[in-house]
């Protein structure tokens, strides 16, 4: 399932910052840096049981603060610690009353301008990757799960941000590459030595970035200033499709930042039916938006108290699970049932762990349910009519890119050694000259 990616690069994406926690692709585990006095300690959440529970994993010395954490599918937690021009990586796991630690190695970053951070949890949950962004190039590192320790898998010219997985094998990685003052999405094939190909280019002078991708449906969430030069817009497209990228006006909220963080999985070949979870940040705080391409509207819901903002996951049944933490409930999951599920009432259902509250504790207050600004305590409504803008990609100065169809086509002919989708220009694709209205 698709979850929120990573902290946007400052000045590059109109995102709302780092997500409150990282969640494995299968939704079984989560990890975060939990406050502990004046510092932070790694904390693992188990989400696949009858009730969620958290285990703290204090590892390392007092002079080794953790910068990032990420859970693996086996329950271990990867930690990154910066230390004097290097970044060390270890796996933490509970061992009775203590914490076990398995050192993995370190990545040297002698250039002080090089930034290193973890990529979003990979499909399968057995491996973890990091991005080292230097002044002139960006390196993709395998930092956990490799047979030979830490490995540099690719080096991409230019400074890259973002990061979205395009397939279920964890091979095709979409990155936003900055070259010549413009950012364009590219795809890096980690199975072919880091071979890079263009993925998205709407206009020559536009910044076109991929925010989220869902391998099941092929839905892409993008951010671009092509329809409004100098102003980023949220749009959507489909991998393997010849249709133009669309920019719904309902996703434009006055004086608010809208960031997609999760896509409903399991909607094979029907991207327009996928529910997309949005983090909306405005003057009134942060709340949840739910949008489907086919409906062309955004339903607004209050966020649960203590929400780990920007984190959550969809189930295939259409329930959005939102982790939250309060003083009374340090590890809880709120379930949002979205409109369109006729057998269930729409709204937010806060489901803390089923333990009795201790003396003096109060349960986390449930936010009111319902959709729309009136029910959500005055959340702003979208501006403009609920329709879409489509870019005429067939004009001479407009171009677009897509991946060849990736579902159920890998068994047709060939040697089988390279059946992953390959990016091709839209002009070379079937029906490339067809403009839909």
Helices and strands as residue ranges (DSSP letters): E 22-23, E 29-36, E 39-46, E 53-56, E 68-71, E 77-83, E 86-95, E 98-108, E 115-118, E 128-133, E 137-144, E 151-157, E 159-165, E 172-179, E 182-189, G 190-192, E 195-200, E 208-213, E 219-224, E 233-238, E 246-248, G 249-251, E 257-263, G 271-273, E 275-282, E 285-292, E 298-302, E 313-314, E 319-324, E 332-337, E 347-352, E 388-390, E 401-403, E 423-425, G 426-428
